[in-house]
Amino acid sequence: MSSLNKNDKLSDRINAAIAKKGNKNKDNEHNQNLLNTFSRVATELLAGLLIGGCIGWTLDKWLNTNPWLLILFFLLGGAAGILNLWRIVSGKGLKIGHF
């Protein structure tokens, strides 16, 4: 009968260890999702600024209007990045075909 009590205690310890591991996995998934969201936000903002700056620089070189179009498109790229940030945070625009 003493071995039965030991087995019960062992099974309780195993179940407790599995429960702790399950909680850690949920915490890791939450942290990973949060990290993915932050990296997407940073990428969206940086991409908007870089693409706007590149378009403005190219048009400035082509039209010889230094630095006006670079400044204009850099600001437009920043605005586009902030709009994308708002879409990510609010959850809007995540469906296909939604503007």
N, C-alpha and C positions, 0 to 999 in steps of 0.2 A: 504494500500500500504506500510505502514511502516513495517508491519509484514513480507511482502515479502522481503524487504531489510534486515531485521534481519535474515531471513532464508537463504538468499544468503550469508550473512556474516558468519553465523554459518556453512553452508555447506563448505565454503571456509576454515574455520578454521579446520573443521573435515578432509577435504582432505589434508590440510597441515600437520596435526598431523599424518595421516596415511602415508604420504610420508616420514616424519621423521622416523617413526617406521620402514618402509621398508628399509631405508638407514641403520639404526642401525642393522637390521637383517642381511643385506649383510656384514656389517663390522664385526659382530660377527661370521658369517660363514667363512669369510676370516681369522680372528684371530684363529678360531678353526682349520681350515685346516693347518695353519702355526704351531700351537701348536702340531697337530698330526704329522706333518712332523718332527719337532724337537724331539719329543719323540721317533719316530721311528728311527731316526738317532742315538740318544743316546743308545737306546736298541740294535741296530745292533752292534755298537762299543763295548759296554759292553759285549754282548753275545759272540762276537768273542774272546775277551780277556779271558773271564771266561772259555769258552769251550776249547780254546787252552791251557790255564794254567792247567785245570783239566786233560786233556789228557796227557800233559807233566809230571805232577806230578805223575799220575798213572803209566805211563811207567817208570819213574825214580824209583819208589818204586819196580816195578816188575823186572826191569833189573839192579837195584842197580847202576845207573849212575848219582847220584845226582850232581849237579842241571842242567846238560847239556840239557836234553830233555825238562825240564820245561822251560828253557830260549828259546830254539828253537821253541817249540810249542806256547809259549806266543807271540813270535814275528810273527809266522805264523797266529795266531788268530788275532793279531792286523792288519796284512796285509789283511786278509779276511774281517775284519770290515771296513777298509778303502775302499776296493773294493766295498763292499755293499753300503757304503756311496756315492761313485762315481755313482753307479747305480741309487740310489734314486735321487740324485741331477740332474743328466743328463737326467733322465727319461728313460734310457735304462734298459732293463731287467724287465720291469713291465708287459710285456705280457706273456701269458702262452707259455711255450716252448722256451722262448728266454734266451740264456745264456749270 
